[in-house]
């Protein structure tokens, strides 16, 4: 029985103590988490929102710094060519060329006009050709000479001009046209309609070699930028200045969302920026990998994560220390109460926490003491009654004999001797 009791007690302790300490630990952990981790969680939440704001600011900052640099270069080129078209328009020889009637004496100097064109070509090395077309006489003066339109090798610009003969209009299109070696290359043809007294007289066409102009843009390119693209007003891709747009957006589904956005969108692993180009509905689109911002975000988040991790470790360590300090007296009390609690109460205590177990044991002990006290009182009362009865059984015969003896002597005293009463 003793060995069985010790085995039972050992098993009971090894099972119950682990559970009781676990309950104490998790209760303390929950309480300390509210005191320590909850404020830290709020701090991390605020930090997360700050990171989001920080990232948006970084994205906007990059747009102002990089995309606007490309846009300014393109717009500067357009503004400059617009100014040059006005200067050419104000040249006397060019004005006389535009107004010259066919089969009449020419008063303009073709070599002077050719010199003006060559000056433009030398000043702007991205120009592949400059055309000055007179609608009145049907001739073109360019860096290739003074040639009738029907003999000119490049007519790819003509249809666009004929569809837009509004006087003084300035616009541009993307097309494939011949370079100086008569190879078809991508170019931007920039038109300036020429008018006198509100009547359209012709057009000046600047043909920009897109590859050469791209080299100017490439000087501004940052290493991590993965694409710069040109889209028209219908969201059609005109030119991949660098990069492959299909590798960024194979379905071209992000471009509509981008054009309706304020200035940028996040798409997959990229951030797409847009900026409108002067004098058209064209848009310049820049693609930057989102990883460009990750280093800054990680640097921003690392202290927050470190603080939260240290707070978590400190909370767990403090919980363990507090739980041990609380558990030791409870374990001692429960050890003392174990012998006073019957096996049925042991089973019940394993389903409850340590407080319920101790209260149950105390209540059981108090109840047992009350039952014992009541039983003891009953036994004492019964003992007293038994003693009284026993005493009475000893006292009553003696008392009767003395009474009879007193009566006998009284009778003899009255009669002066033995008589029938005394006998």
Residue pairs with C-beta under 8 A, 6 or more apart in sequence:
9 338
12 338
12 346
13 335
15 350
16 334
16 349
16 350
17 331
19 350
20 327
20 330
20 331
20 334
20 353
20 354
20 357
21 323
21 327
23 353
23 354
24 323
24 326
24 327
24 330
24 354
25 319
25 320
25 323
28 319
28 322
28 323
28 326
29 315
29 316
29 319
32 315
32 318
32 319
32 322
33 315
36 311
36 314
36 315
36 318
37 311
37 312
37 315
40 307
40 308
40 311
41 308
43 304
43 307
43 308
44 304
44 305
44 308
47 300
47 301
47 304
50 300
51 297
51 300
51 301
54 296
54 297
54 300
55 293
55 297
58 293
58 296
59 264
59 271
59 293
60 263
60 264
62 271
62 273
62 288
62 292
63 263
63 264
63 273
63 275
63 286
66 220
66 222
66 225
66 286
66 288
67 273
67 275
67 284
67 286
68 275
69 220
70 217
70 220
70 228
70 275
70 284
70 286
71 275
71 277
71 284
73 216
73 217
73 220
74 217
74 277
74 278
74 284
75 277
75 278
77 124
77 126
77 208
77 213
78 172
78 190
78 277
78 278
78 279
79 278
80 124
81 124
81 190
81 192
81 206
82 170
82 192
82 279
84 120
84 124
84 206
85 170
85 192
85 204
85 206
86 192
88 94
88 116
88 120
88 132
88 204
89 95
89 192
89 194
89 204
91 112
91 113
91 116
92 108
93 108
93 109
93 110
93 112
93 113
93 116
94 108
94 113
94 116
94 132
95 196
96 106
96 107
96 108
97 106
97 108
97 110
97 113
97 132
97 134
97 137
97 139
97 141
98 132
98 134
98 135
98 136
98 194
98 196
98 201
98 202
99 134
99 136
99 196
99 201
100 106
100 107
100 108
100 134
100 136
100 137
100 139
101 136
101 137
102 136
102 137
102 138
110 141
110 146
113 132
113 141
113 146
114 141
114 143
114 145
114 146
117 130
117 132
117 141
117 142
117 143
118 143
120 127
120 130
120 206
121 127
121 129
121 130
121 143
124 206
125 212
126 208
126 209
126 212
126 213
126 216
127 206
127 207
127 208
127 209
128 177
128 179
128 180
128 185
128 187
128 207
128 208
128 209
128 212
129 142
129 143
129 144
129 154
129 177
129 179
129 180
129 207
130 142
130 143
130 204
130 205
130 206
130 207
131 140
131 141
131 142
131 154
131 157
131 203
131 204
131 205
131 207
132 140
132 141
132 142
132 202
132 203
132 204
132 205
133 139
133 140
133 149
133 161
133 202
133 203
133 204
133 205
134 140
134 201
134 202
135 165
135 200
135 201
135 202
135 203
136 201
136 202
138 148
138 149
138 150
139 146
139 147
139 148
139 149
140 146
140 147
140 148
140 149
140 152
141 147
142 152
144 152
144 153
149 155
149 158
153 178
153 182
154 177
154 178
156 175
156 176
156 177
157 173
157 175
157 177
157 189
157 191
157 205
157 207
160 173
160 175
160 189
160 191
161 191
161 193
161 203
161 205
164 171
164 191
164 193
165 193
165 200
166 193
166 200
167 193
167 195
167 198
167 199
167 200
168 192
168 193
168 194
168 195
169 191
169 192
169 193
170 190
170 191
170 192
170 193
170 279
171 190
171 191
171 279
171 280
172 188
172 189
172 190
172 191
172 279
172 280
173 188
173 189
173 191
174 186
174 187
174 188
174 189
174 210
174 230
174 232
174 238
174 239
175 186
175 187
175 188
175 189
176 184
176 185
176 186
176 187
177 184
177 185
177 187
177 189
177 207
178 184
178 185
179 185
179 187
179 209
185 209
185 210
185 211
186 210
186 211
186 239
187 207
187 208
187 209
187 210
188 207
188 208
188 210
188 213
189 205
189 206
189 207
189 208
190 205
190 206
190 207
190 208
191 203
191 204
191 205
192 203
192 204
192 206
193 200
193 202
193 203
194 200
194 201
194 202
194 203
194 204
195 201
210 239
210 241
214 241
214 242
217 228
217 241
218 242
221 228
221 242
224 288
224 289
224 291
224 292
225 243
225 286
225 287
225 288
226 243
226 248
226 270
226 287
226 288
226 289
227 240
227 242
227 243
227 244
227 245
227 248
227 285
227 286
227 287
228 241
228 242
228 243
228 284
228 285
228 286
228 287
229 237
229 239
229 240
229 241
229 243
229 245
229 284
229 285
229 286
229 287
230 237
230 238
230 239
230 241
230 282
230 283
230 284
230 285
231 237
231 238
231 255
231 259
231 282
231 283
231 284
231 285
232 238
232 281
232 282
233 280
233 281
233 282
235 255
235 256
235 259
237 245
237 252
238 282
243 287
245 252
245 285
245 287
246 252
248 267
248 268
248 270
248 272
248 287
249 255
249 267
249 268
249 272
254 265
254 267
254 272
255 285
257 265
257 267
258 264
258 265
258 267
258 272
258 274
258 285
259 274
259 283
261 274
263 273
263 274
263 275
264 271
264 272
264 273
264 274
265 271
265 272
266 272
266 290
269 289
269 290
269 291
270 287
270 288
270 289
270 290
271 287
271 288
271 289
271 290
271 292
271 293
272 285
272 286
272 287
273 285
273 286
273 287
273 288
274 283
274 284
274 285
274 286
275 283
275 284
275 286
276 282
276 283
276 284
277 283
277 284
330 354
330 358
333 358
334 354
334 357
334 358
334 361
337 357
337 358
337 361
337 362
337 365
338 346
340 361
340 364
340 365
340 368
341 349
341 360
341 361
341 364
342 364
345 360
345 361
345 364
348 360
349 356
349 357
349 360
349 361
352 360
407 421
408 421
408 422
409 422
411 419
411 421
411 422
412 418
412 419
412 422
415 421
415 422
